[in-house]
Amino acid sequence: MNEQNFIRKRSETWNEFSVLVRAERNELKKGAPSFIRRFREITQDLNTAKSNNYDPEVIERLNALVYEGTQILYSRRSWPFKQAARFILETFPGKVRLHWRGILASSFLFYGIALFFGFLCFHFPDISRELLPARELRSIESMYNPESRYYLTPSDITNDADMFGYYIYNNISIAFRTFAGGIFAGIGSLFFLCVNAGFLGIAGGHIITVGYARTFFPFIIAHSALELNAIVFSAYAGLLLGFRFFITNGLSRGASVKKAGQDAVPILAGSTLMLVIAAVIEAFWSSKHLLPVQLRVGAGAALWILLLLYFLFAGKYREKR
C-alpha cells in the first residue's frame, strides 16, 4: 500500500481515536471496547508507517496518538502530592541527566565567565569601575559592609517576609527572561546567561577587593547552590527549544519544538522550584549574620554536595527498572 492510500484509508480511524482520547472520563468509559480496538490498530499503523519510511509528520501524529493512548491505558489516578513527589524525585533529575552534556556545557560557560571576570576584577580593581556604574558598586558594597544599614539586606526591605518576596521576584524574573530568550534561536538565552555570569564575577571580584570577602562568601554559599544552577538550567531549557526550532531531525518544525518542550518544560519547572527554595534560604538563613560563620559555610557546602548527589542518583533506580 502506498502512502497516499494508507493515509486516505486510515485517517478516519485516527480522527475518531483522537476525539476519543480527548473525551471526558465518563465518555471514555462508555467507549472502552472501541478504544482498545482502535488503540491496537493505530499501534499497527505506527509500525507500518515507520517500516515504510512514510512522511515524518504522519509518524509524529501516530506516535502522539499512541503515546496518549498508552497514558490512558496504563495511567493510575494519583493525588497531587504523589504527582509532585514523583516530579521532584524522578522526572526533574531524570531530565537533567538525560541532557547532562548540554547542561554541563552551559555550566562551564556560566561559571567560566564568572571566574574570568572575578579574577580580572580582583587583580585589576579599576576594571570593575569601568564595567559597572559607580552607584551599582556602592550598592553592592553597602550590602556586605558590616557597618552599613543595609548589611545583608536589599535597600528598602524591612523584614524577612519582604526580603523573601524581593528575592522571589528577582530570581524568577531572571530565570524566565533567560528561558524566554531561547525564542531567538537560543541566542537570547545565551546572552542572558553570559550577562548574569559576568555580573556575578564582577560583583564578586569587587567585593573581595574592597575587603568584604568574610561577609560575602558566608552569605552566598547556601542559596547559591540552588540559585546559580537554576539559572543555568533555565538557560539550557531556552537553548534547547531554540535549537530544536531550527534543527528538526526530520520532524516538522512544530513537532520538533513540541518534542523538545517535553524535556525543556520540566527542566524549567524544576529550576523555578529551586529558585523558590533559594529565596527561602536567602531570606531566612543566609542573612542571619549572627550565626557562626563555620555553621553557615558548612551548611552551604553540604547543600552543594547534596544537590550534586540528587541529580546524580535521584530516580535512577526507577529508570533502571
VMD Tcl script that draws the C-alpha trace (Angstrom):
set ca {
  {0.00 0.00 0.00}
  {1.44 3.38 -0.98}
  {1.49 6.30 1.44}
  {-1.45 8.24 -0.04}
  {-3.77 5.21 0.04}
  {-2.61 4.38 3.54}
  {-3.44 7.88 4.82}
  {-6.78 8.02 2.99}
  {-7.85 4.62 4.28}
  {-6.75 5.08 7.91}
  {-7.24 8.82 8.62}
  {-10.87 8.39 9.70}
  {-9.82 5.93 12.40}
  {-7.08 8.30 13.56}
  {-9.55 11.19 13.83}
  {-12.04 9.06 15.78}
  {-9.32 7.91 18.18}
  {-8.08 11.48 18.61}
  {-11.58 12.57 19.67}
  {-11.84 9.57 21.99}
  {-8.59 10.19 23.90}
  {-9.58 13.81 24.49}
  {-13.07 12.93 25.72}
  {-14.24 13.23 29.32}
  {-13.58 10.26 31.60}
  {-17.24 9.13 31.62}
  {-17.42 9.19 27.82}
  {-14.14 7.30 27.63}
  {-15.52 4.54 29.86}
  {-18.52 4.13 27.58}
  {-16.25 3.77 24.56}
  {-13.76 1.42 26.24}
  {-14.19 -1.54 23.82}
  {-13.83 0.78 20.84}
  {-10.82 2.44 22.48}
  {-8.94 -0.87 22.89}
  {-9.61 -1.94 19.29}
  {-8.58 1.38 17.79}
  {-5.51 1.60 20.02}
  {-4.28 -1.74 18.63}
  {-4.97 -0.61 15.07}
  {-3.13 2.67 15.49}
  {-0.16 0.92 17.09}
  {0.00 -1.28 13.98}
  {-0.35 1.80 11.76}
  {2.62 3.39 13.51}
  {4.74 0.30 12.87}
  {3.66 0.30 9.22}
  {4.50 3.99 8.78}
  {7.92 3.55 10.36}
  {8.83 0.43 8.39}
  {7.90 2.12 5.09}
  {9.58 5.45 5.94}
  {6.42 7.47 5.46}
  {6.23 11.25 5.97}
  {7.71 12.23 9.39}
  {4.56 14.29 10.11}
  {2.42 11.15 9.73}
  {4.77 9.19 12.00}
  {4.78 12.00 14.57}
  {0.97 12.17 14.57}
  {0.64 8.43 15.07}
  {3.34 8.46 17.71}
  {1.45 11.17 19.62}
  {-1.80 9.17 19.43}
  {-0.09 6.00 20.65}
  {1.52 7.97 23.49}
  {-1.81 9.49 24.56}
  {-3.49 6.10 24.35}
  {-0.74 4.49 26.42}
  {-1.09 7.18 29.07}
  {-4.83 6.50 29.35}
  {-4.44 2.73 29.23}
  {-1.76 2.42 31.88}
  {-2.13 5.56 33.97}
  {-3.37 5.49 37.53}
  {-5.17 8.28 39.25}
  {-2.96 9.75 41.96}
  {-3.10 12.55 44.45}
  {-1.43 15.86 43.58}
  {1.07 15.23 46.39}
  {2.17 11.97 44.77}
  {2.47 13.67 41.39}
  {4.59 16.45 42.90}
  {6.78 13.93 44.73}
  {7.27 11.93 41.55}
  {8.26 15.07 39.66}
  {10.80 16.06 42.32}
  {12.23 12.60 42.92}
  {12.14 11.19 39.39}
  {11.09 13.42 36.48}
  {13.20 16.52 37.11}
  {16.53 14.83 37.95}
  {15.90 12.32 35.15}
  {15.50 15.09 32.56}
  {18.67 16.78 33.82}
  {20.63 13.52 33.49}
  {19.18 12.96 30.02}
  {20.61 16.31 28.87}
  {23.75 16.24 31.00}
  {26.09 17.10 28.12}
  {24.28 20.30 27.19}
  {23.76 21.30 30.81}
  {27.42 20.62 31.60}
  {28.48 22.78 28.64}
  {26.16 25.58 29.83}
  {27.59 25.25 33.35}
  {31.17 25.53 32.10}
  {30.24 28.63 30.13}
  {28.44 30.26 33.07}
  {30.98 29.52 35.79}
  {33.90 30.05 33.42}
  {32.76 33.59 32.58}
  {32.05 34.32 36.25}
  {35.51 33.15 37.33}
  {37.20 35.02 34.48}
  {35.62 38.36 35.43}
  {36.13 37.63 39.13}
  {39.89 37.12 38.72}
  {40.11 40.05 36.33}
  {38.44 42.48 38.74}
  {40.38 41.09 41.70}
  {43.79 41.61 40.06}
  {42.84 44.84 38.29}
  {40.37 46.63 40.64}
  {39.82 49.61 38.37}
  {38.21 47.39 35.72}
  {35.10 46.82 37.85}
  {34.52 50.59 37.86}
  {34.66 50.58 34.09}
  {32.22 47.69 33.75}
  {29.59 48.68 36.34}
  {28.21 52.12 37.29}
  {29.65 53.62 40.49}
  {26.17 53.69 42.03}
  {25.77 49.94 41.45}
  {29.14 49.22 43.04}
  {28.31 51.36 46.09}
  {25.04 49.47 46.49}
  {26.86 46.13 46.36}
  {29.46 47.35 48.87}
  {26.80 48.56 51.32}
  {25.15 45.14 51.33}
  {28.33 43.41 52.52}
  {29.67 46.19 54.74}
  {29.03 45.25 58.41}
  {28.80 48.95 59.28}
  {26.09 49.68 56.70}
  {22.38 49.99 57.50}
  {21.74 47.69 54.50}
  {24.09 44.96 55.72}
  {22.99 41.68 54.05}
  {19.64 43.30 53.26}
  {18.46 44.89 49.99}
  {17.59 48.57 50.26}
  {14.01 49.46 51.35}
  {13.50 45.98 52.84}
  {12.40 45.97 56.48}
  {11.72 42.32 57.40}
  {12.32 38.72 56.34}
  {8.94 38.34 54.63}
  {9.58 41.38 52.43}
  {13.05 40.05 51.70}
  {11.57 36.71 50.65}
  {9.17 38.46 48.25}
  {12.01 40.55 46.84}
  {14.21 37.52 46.19}
  {11.33 35.52 44.70}
  {10.58 38.30 42.21}
  {14.24 38.85 41.38}
  {15.13 35.17 40.96}
  {12.06 34.13 38.98}
  {12.28 37.14 36.66}
  {15.92 36.31 35.84}
  {15.04 32.66 35.15}
  {12.10 33.43 32.87}
  {13.96 36.12 30.95}
  {16.77 33.65 30.42}
  {14.38 30.92 29.30}
  {12.24 33.18 27.10}
  {15.35 34.42 25.30}
  {15.51 31.00 23.66}
  {12.80 32.09 21.22}
  {15.53 33.95 19.28}
  {17.21 30.73 18.13}
  {18.64 30.31 21.63}
  {20.75 33.47 21.31}
  {18.72 35.33 23.93}
  {19.18 32.57 26.49}
  {22.90 32.51 25.76}
  {23.07 36.30 26.11}
  {21.30 36.42 29.49}
  {23.38 33.51 30.77}
  {26.61 35.33 29.90}
  {25.38 38.68 31.27}
  {24.41 37.13 34.62}
  {27.72 35.28 34.79}
  {29.65 38.47 34.04}
  {27.76 40.45 36.68}
  {28.36 37.72 39.26}
  {32.08 37.70 38.53}
  {32.46 41.50 38.56}
  {30.48 41.87 41.79}
  {32.35 39.03 43.49}
  {35.78 40.28 42.41}
  {34.98 43.83 43.54}
  {33.65 42.72 46.95}
  {36.78 40.67 47.62}
  {38.99 43.57 46.53}
  {37.37 46.05 48.94}
  {37.77 43.62 51.84}
  {34.31 42.13 52.41}
  {35.08 38.51 51.48}
  {34.38 37.36 55.07}
  {30.81 38.59 54.81}
  {30.29 37.81 51.11}
  {31.06 34.08 50.98}
  {29.15 33.01 54.12}
  {26.12 34.89 52.75}
  {26.04 33.42 49.23}
  {27.27 29.87 49.78}
  {23.98 28.34 50.97}
  {21.48 29.69 48.45}
  {23.94 29.90 45.54}
  {23.86 26.12 45.01}
  {20.20 26.31 44.04}
  {20.06 29.81 42.57}
  {23.05 29.70 40.22}
  {22.38 26.20 38.92}
  {18.71 27.05 38.38}
  {19.78 29.94 36.14}
  {21.95 27.51 34.15}
  {19.03 25.08 33.81}
  {16.66 27.85 32.67}
  {19.15 28.97 30.05}
  {19.63 25.43 28.78}
  {15.84 24.91 28.53}
  {15.61 28.04 26.38}
  {18.58 26.94 24.27}
  {17.00 23.53 23.74}
  {13.76 24.99 22.40}
  {15.59 27.49 20.20}
  {17.88 24.80 18.83}
  {15.05 22.39 18.04}
  {13.17 25.12 16.21}
  {15.85 25.03 13.52}
  {17.32 21.53 13.88}
  {14.24 19.33 13.49}
  {15.87 15.92 12.77}
  {13.29 15.13 10.09}
  {10.24 16.25 12.10}
  {8.03 19.17 11.25}
  {9.05 22.39 12.99}
  {6.04 22.29 15.30}
  {6.58 18.63 16.17}
  {10.26 19.27 16.84}
  {9.55 22.14 19.25}
  {6.77 20.13 20.92}
  {9.12 17.21 21.46}
  {11.83 19.50 22.86}
  {9.25 21.07 25.16}
  {8.61 17.67 26.76}
  {12.12 17.97 28.23}
  {12.54 21.75 28.41}
  {9.35 22.49 30.37}
  {10.09 20.03 33.23}
  {13.63 21.44 33.47}
  {12.22 24.98 33.65}
  {9.62 23.93 36.25}
  {12.31 22.27 38.35}
  {14.58 25.29 38.13}
  {11.67 27.52 39.22}
  {11.18 25.31 42.28}
  {14.91 25.57 43.01}
  {14.70 29.37 42.85}
  {11.78 29.43 45.28}
  {13.74 27.32 47.77}
  {16.81 29.52 47.19}
  {14.72 32.61 48.03}
  {13.57 30.98 51.28}
  {17.17 30.19 52.25}
  {18.41 33.63 51.23}
  {15.73 35.46 53.21}
  {15.54 33.33 56.35}
  {19.01 31.77 56.66}
  {21.76 33.47 54.62}
  {21.05 36.91 56.10}
  {21.39 35.66 59.72}
  {24.91 37.02 60.19}
  {24.85 36.38 63.96}
  {25.06 32.64 63.34}
  {28.61 31.19 63.46}
  {30.45 31.55 60.16}
  {31.58 27.92 60.32}
  {27.95 26.77 60.58}
  {26.82 28.86 57.62}
  {29.75 27.82 55.42}
  {29.40 24.16 56.42}
  {25.66 24.16 55.70}
  {26.25 25.81 52.34}
  {28.94 23.33 51.35}
  {26.70 20.43 52.41}
  {23.90 21.79 50.23}
  {26.20 21.87 47.18}
  {27.15 18.22 47.80}
  {23.54 17.13 48.37}
  {22.43 18.87 45.18}
  {25.11 17.05 43.18}
  {24.09 13.69 44.68}
  {20.42 14.48 43.96}
  {21.00 15.00 40.25}
  {23.32 12.01 40.01}
  {21.15 9.43 41.76}
  {17.54 10.60 42.37}
  {15.14 8.33 40.48}
  {17.96 6.35 38.88}
  {16.85 3.02 40.37}
  {13.37 3.55 38.94}
  {14.83 4.30 35.50}
  {16.79 1.04 35.53}
  {13.66 -0.89 36.46}
}
mol new
graphics top color blue
foreach p $ca { graphics top sphere $p radius 0.5 }
foreach p [lrange $ca 0 end-1] q [lrange $ca 1 end] { graphics top cylinder $p $q radius 0.2 }
display resetview
